Amino acid sequence: MNLLNAGKKLHVGAPNIGSREVLFSRINDILDRRWLSNNGVYLLEFERKISNILGVRNVVAMCNATVALEIAARALELHGEVIIPSYTFIATAHSLYWQGITPVFADIDPKTHNINVEEVERLITPKTTGIVGVHIWGRGCDTEGLGILAKKYNLKEMYDASHGFACSKNGQMLGSSGKCEVFSFHATKFINSFEGGAVVTNDDELAEKMRLMRNFGFKGFDNVVHCGVNGKMSEVCAAMGLTNLEQIEEIITINRRNYLAYQKGLSGIKGISLIEYDPKEQNNFQYIIIEVDSEKYGLDRNKLVERLHEQNIIARKYFWPGCHLMEPYRSLHINSPYNLPETDRVAARVVVLPTGQTVDEETVDHICQIIKNRP
Ligand code: T4K
């Protein structure tokens, strides 16, 4: 019986969960070892496996992607202004502002929802020290274009790849662009470790610095060489991550099946378009994103979300409003006099629909019927 038939709410972001038996046996082993955190065997194995999947030399796993972004920015010595898209989860902006860096918001390309490189160039000032690109929905952003800008203006380039685990661009897994890339393994992500994140990089020196910063800056027992923080991933989280990695193919198969069912069920509904994934690339299909053209559809985007919620389908309006319209950034008027018309337009149209293990084809069909039966 699916969740809706059982009278339960169906959430966007409901976690995918691997073999309980395997997880519990790992947790028992962790307890037997009495090694719960700080470079334990499960953490090291998790890092090794991610490194193999992504084809990146170094993986530094952390307690979540927000802290991973903060540590990466600090290790890169970003300061002053850093350009990011406004159309992203607020953590991309907060991770910079939290350490005294001003995030300057660039507009997006409405077709890809990713940062627009020309807009980035317009925003570069003498205070700019870096760019953080974001691979929204796991669709790789223009890393070539941002790389060229970074070189031209001597800026540090890094990526928030929170959505992009096991997604490729030009046939290569995301994770190898710029100085480093950050992944999230939060409960809602394609692969979760309860809470978790990682910075990945091919730069050994940078990786070593971030490893130390993740553990308060300690190098050895009594020697602190950096200002650091507690960014460590616990052994239990690493065990969950490892267990979920073992079902990666299965989750992709389920997500892909659901994506294709949505594609079929939503086709031909005026004013509703499902975003596409490039069939030449690998994708985790973790995000079912529709854009609602209210005029053509005949119903406001917010009303559609309300209607879905009334039917126990907890759809989300990620990422509305853009970061530039959230505090503290709204009051700071950081982008004045630049407007972000494409960000505002896309953020006002997007609805995220549920997928993953808790969703079957019957459920997708039911959701599509609700969307179809507009007034
Ligand atoms: N950069 C980007 C581009 C990101 O998207 C994110 C996170 C980050 C950075 C930072 O990564 P982390 O520091 O989190 O590793 C959620 C997630 O909390 C957040 O991780 C994610 N992006 C964002 C897109 O979505 P909220 O505020 O919507 O979280 P919440 O708790 O309302 O959960 C979302 C939905 O998931 C709910 O409808 C309920 C469902 N859910 C959630 C949890 C935790 C479950 O069904 N089970 C659960 O255990 O941000």
Residues whose N, C-alpha, C, O or C-beta is under 5 A from the ligand:
A	BS01	T4K	H11 V12 G13 A14 P15 N64 A65 T66 T88 F89 A91 T92 D160 S162 S184 F185 H186 A187 T188 G196 G197 I314
